[in-house]
């Protein structure tokens, strides 16, 4: 009955705040947490780690710098990629 005593302007304001909170907790916050995890993963990469590129190439890291990594995709076959395209190899789910 409390909402019945409030003017329409306040009802609208309360609903807008509630909508913003829902968007924050269900969309924005999880996305920023995932971005932090990916940044921490990229910072922890070291030579010898097995990774996968965004294009699906599985490789071993040979060296890294601030923005790039040199990957070995086959014996004596090396490529240079941006660190932003490096992802962890997904684990296989066993049935």
Phi and psi in degrees as GROMACS dihedral restraints (atoms count N, CA, C in turn):
[ dihedral_restraints ]
;  ai    aj    ak    al  type     phi  dphi    fc
    3     4     5     6     1   -63.3    20    10
    4     5     6     7     1   -39.3    20    10
    6     7     8     9     1   -68.3    20    10
    7     8     9    10     1   -22.9    20    10
    9    10    11    12     1   -70.9    20    10
   10    11    12    13     1   -24.9    20    10
   12    13    14    15     1   -86.1    20    10
   13    14    15    16     1    -7.6    20    10
   15    16    17    18     1   -92.9    20    10
   16    17    18    19     1   145.6    20    10
   18    19    20    21     1   -70.0    20    10
   19    20    21    22     1   163.7    20    10
   21    22    23    24     1   -61.8    20    10
   22    23    24    25     1   -34.0    20    10
   24    25    26    27     1   -62.0    20    10
   25    26    27    28     1   -42.8    20    10
   27    28    29    30     1   -70.3    20    10
   28    29    30    31     1   -36.8    20    10
   30    31    32    33     1   -60.5    20    10
   31    32    33    34     1   -43.5    20    10
   33    34    35    36     1   -63.5    20    10
   34    35    36    37     1   -42.9    20    10
   36    37    38    39     1   -63.1    20    10
   37    38    39    40     1   -43.2    20    10
   39    40    41    42     1   -63.4    20    10
   40    41    42    43     1   -42.0    20    10
   42    43    44    45     1   -65.5    20    10
   43    44    45    46     1   -38.3    20    10
   45    46    47    48     1   -64.9    20    10
   46    47    48    49     1   -43.3    20    10
   48    49    50    51     1   -63.1    20    10
   49    50    51    52     1   -42.7    20    10
   51    52    53    54     1   -62.3    20    10
   52    53    54    55     1   -41.3    20    10
   54    55    56    57     1   -64.5    20    10
   55    56    57    58     1   -42.2    20    10
   57    58    59    60     1   -63.0    20    10
   58    59    60    61     1   -41.9    20    10
   60    61    62    63     1   -63.1    20    10
   61    62    63    64     1   -40.6    20    10
   63    64    65    66     1   -62.7    20    10
   64    65    66    67     1   -46.4    20    10
   66    67    68    69     1   -60.0    20    10
   67    68    69    70     1   -41.9    20    10
   69    70    71    72     1   -63.0    20    10
   70    71    72    73     1   -50.9    20    10
   72    73    74    75     1   -75.4    20    10
   73    74    75    76     1   -24.1    20    10
   75    76    77    78     1  -102.9    20    10
   76    77    78    79     1   -18.3    20    10
   78    79    80    81     1  -121.8    20    10
   79    80    81    82     1   -56.2    20    10
   81    82    83    84     1   -73.5    20    10
   82    83    84    85     1   -49.0    20    10
   84    85    86    87     1   -62.8    20    10
   85    86    87    88     1   -48.3    20    10
   87    88    89    90     1   -61.5    20    10
   88    89    90    91     1   -35.3    20    10
   90    91    92    93     1   -67.2    20    10
   91    92    93    94     1   -40.9    20    10
   93    94    95    96     1   -70.5    20    10
   94    95    96    97     1   -34.2    20    10
   96    97    98    99     1   -65.3    20    10
   97    98    99   100     1   -40.2    20    10
   99   100   101   102     1   -65.1    20    10
  100   101   102   103     1   -39.0    20    10
  102   103   104   105     1   -64.6    20    10
  103   104   105   106     1   -38.5    20    10
  105   106   107   108     1   -65.0    20    10
  106   107   108   109     1   -40.9    20    10
  108   109   110   111     1   -62.6    20    10
  109   110   111   112     1   -43.5    20    10
  111   112   113   114     1   -65.3    20    10
  112   113   114   115     1   -39.3    20    10
  114   115   116   117     1   -64.8    20    10
  115   116   117   118     1   -41.4    20    10
  117   118   119   120     1   -64.6    20    10
  118   119   120   121     1   -39.0    20    10
  120   121   122   123     1   -62.1    20    10
  121   122   123   124     1   -46.4    20    10
  123   124   125   126     1   -64.5    20    10
  124   125   126   127     1   -36.0    20    10
  126   127   128   129     1   -69.8    20    10
  127   128   129   130     1   -25.5    20    10
  129   130   131   132     1   -88.1    20    10
  130   131   132   133     1    -2.3    20    10
  132   133   134   135     1   -67.4    20    10
  133   134   135   136     1   140.5    20    10
  135   136   137   138     1  -142.0    20    10
  136   137   138   139     1   160.9    20    10
  138   139   140   141     1   -54.8    20    10
  139   140   141   142     1   137.3    20    10
  141   142   143   144     1    99.8    20    10
  142   143   144   145     1   -15.2    20    10
  144   145   146   147     1   -71.4    20    10
  145   146   147   148     1   141.4    20    10
  147   148   149   150     1   -90.6    20    10
  148   149   150   151     1   132.3    20    10
  150   151   152   153     1  -138.1    20    10
  151   152   153   154     1   177.1    20    10
  153   154   155   156     1  -133.3    20    10
  154   155   156   157     1   138.2    20    10
  156   157   158   159     1   -83.2    20    10
  157   158   159   160     1   168.5    20    10
  159   160   161   162     1   -62.5    20    10
  160   161   162   163     1   -25.8    20    10
  162   163   164   165     1   -83.4    20    10
  163   164   165   166     1    -3.9    20    10
  165   166   167   168     1    98.8    20    10
  166   167   168   169     1     3.7    20    10
  168   169   170   171     1   -76.1    20    10
  169   170   171   172     1   129.8    20    10
  171   172   173   174     1   -92.9    20    10
  172   173   174   175     1   133.5    20    10
  174   175   176   177     1  -152.7    20    10
  175   176   177   178     1   171.8    20    10
  177   178   179   180     1  -114.6    20    10
  178   179   180   181     1   136.6    20    10
  180   181   182   183     1   -74.9    20    10
  181   182   183   184     1   131.0    20    10
  183   184   185   186     1   -97.5    20    10
  184   185   186   187     1   -46.4    20    10
  186   187   188   189     1  -156.5    20    10
  187   188   189   190     1   160.1    20    10
  189   190   191   192     1  -138.9    20    10
  190   191   192   193     1   156.1    20    10
  192   193   194   195     1  -133.4    20    10
  193   194   195   196     1  -161.5    20    10
  195   196   197   198     1   -62.5    20    10
  196   197   198   199     1   -35.1    20    10
  198   199   200   201     1  -126.2    20    10
  199   200   201   202     1   -11.3    20    10
  201   202   203   204     1  -132.0    20    10
  202   203   204   205     1   160.8    20    10
  204   205   206   207     1  -136.7    20    10
  205   206   207   208     1   143.6    20    10
  207   208   209   210     1  -100.1    20    10
  208   209   210   211     1   124.7    20    10
  210   211   212   213     1  -116.0    20    10
  211   212   213   214     1   145.8    20    10
  213   214   215   216     1  -106.3    20    10
  214   215   216   217     1   115.3    20    10
  216   217   218   219     1   -98.2    20    10
  217   218   219   220     1   -15.8    20    10
  219   220   221   222     1  -157.1    20    10
  220   221   222   223     1   164.5    20    10
  222   223   224   225     1   -53.8    20    10
  223   224   225   226     1   125.6    20    10
  225   226   227   228     1    61.0    20    10
  226   227   228   229     1    23.3    20    10
  228   229   230   231     1  -122.2    20    10
  229   230   231   232     1   108.8    20    10
  231   232   233   234     1  -119.6    20    10
  232   233   234   235     1   144.9    20    10
  234   235   236   237     1  -132.0    20    10
  235   236   237   238     1   157.5    20    10
  237   238   239   240     1  -111.5    20    10
  238   239   240   241     1   129.0    20    10
  240   241   242   243     1  -132.4    20    10
  241   242   243   244     1   160.1    20    10
  243   244   245   246     1   -74.1    20    10
  244   245   246   247     1   140.4    20    10
  246   247   248   249     1   -61.7    20    10
  247   248   249   250     1   -25.0    20    10
  249   250   251   252     1   -66.7    20    10
  250   251   252   253     1   -17.0    20    10
  252   253   254   255     1   -95.0    20    10
  253   254   255   256     1     3.8    20    10
  255   256   257   258     1   -91.6    20    10
  256   257   258   259     1   130.3    20    10
  258   259   260   261     1  -129.1    20    10
  259   260   261   262     1   155.3    20    10
  261   262   263   264     1   -70.9    20    10
  262   263   264   265     1   152.2    20    10
  264   265   266   267     1   -71.2    20    10
  265   266   267   268     1   124.3    20    10
  267   268   269   270     1   -66.5    20    10
  268   269   270   271     1   141.7    20    10
  270   271   272   273     1   -78.2    20    10
  271   272   273   274     1   142.5    20    10
  273   274   275   276     1   -80.9    20    10
  274   275   276   277     1   138.0    20    10
  276   277   278   279     1   -91.0    20    10
  277   278   279   280     1   125.7    20    10
  279   280   281   282     1   -95.1    20    10
  280   281   282   283     1   138.7    20    10
